[in-house]
Amino acid sequence: MSKLWGGRFTKPTNQLVEEYTASILFDKELAEEDIQGSLAHVKMLGRSGIIPEADAAVIAEGLTKVLAKIKAGELAFSVGDEDIHMNIEKALIAEIGPVGGKLHTGRSRNDQVATDMHLYLRKRTVEIAGLLHKLQEALLAQAEANLDTILPGYTHLQRAQPILLAHHLLAYVSMLERDIGRFRDSYKRVNVLPLGAGALAGTTFPIDRHFVAEQLGFDGVYENSLDAVSDRDFIVEFLANSSLVMAHLSRLCEELVLWSSTEFGFIELDDAFCTGSSIMPQKKNPDVPELVRGKTGRVYGHLIGLLTVLKALPLAYNKDMQEDKEGMFDTVRTLEGALQLFAPMIATMKVRTERMRQAVNRDFSNATDIADYLVTKGLPFRQAHEVIGRLVLYGIEHDKFLLDLTLAEFREFSELFDENIFEVLQPEHVVNARNVYGGTARTQVEAALGRARQNAAATAEWMAGFDR
Ligand code: ARG
């Protein structure tokens, strides 16, 4: 069979052009969505009397058969048929004869491909929210188990103030909560039907767009036909949301890599999530976090790539837009792959509580609290800062931490010190003193954990609303 659009041509397509313009090698991933959309479309055609009901039924049956063949790997796609839409239409006609040619009535590949991608990303959006939720659960479990684990908190990667490990992990739970929020929000825009826009201006047939939308579970239809076929914002949003997830994961990756080094020794990743060296027998490498950190770049690349494709495109459809797919598929694979590994990797991660504790005992991260102590005794903060600065310098010069000093030594720097300074110095005291909403005090962190669990339950409830 020749090209579906061959009528006005006098020559076959140049072989290289055929290969260069075809998208079947990657858009075959949309086969299921394409058939899902066609089934709703043909049902509407029959119901609206645009084609006989009997023909619609035959076409629907044929489409189901074609889908079964695709799933069984029995359909050979051809580059000569350009894309998934024409490959499926050809297969349909081969299956049921010329009546299959009625399927494309009142429709264009332009609104068809847009519909396929809305269906595809709608599904992925829910899937990814689910994976983010699973990772949150793993982090929450580790946070719960580490409500009493103290480690140094850092700024500039220099010891700053001690914090609870639970507090540190909950920071990531918060980031992921925003990520889930972004996917949930963009769901509203992905769940709109473009079909019915035709090539660009609508169609002469009395179609029922709202019926098709309802059949496919869309919340509404595109308002403007030109916008419907040329909008790729929903893909940009998806890539932007994914980029931020990767940014968050890569920050956590960096910490996992650092923390599992001998120098830190704060955690140990499970053997099942690490790899060895072909030459150095002692090595256990954190390949998974390294690779996720590395793959962040390709997701950012896909975002910038698509934004650049769309820049200055005139209305409505342009072939440039075929370039929207590969980056989108790769992003889904990259993101889902990372999230699938991350949850069990976090769940099985061993926390080396004693190493964290040692670190906190051997640093000056309680210095702020001693300055605050002098402030409570009436000294202006700026002066207190100066006094403790000199005290720290004294400690460095005498190879002592603040925990090692005697009251006499403290008093050399200020008469305001008395016995209770030794309690104020203790890491637990330092942590619990930060008793503000969002702070690292144990009671605050426990409350935050409770709120995070409530948010997670709300996500679970949102997801339960989808059984597609
Ligand atoms: N393969 C095309 C794409 O992915 C489908 C739409 C083609 N439309 C057209 N008028 N050539 O964008």
Residues whose N, C-alpha, C, O or C-beta is under 5 A from the ligand:
A	BS01	LIG	S23 D83 R109 N110 V113 M321 Q322
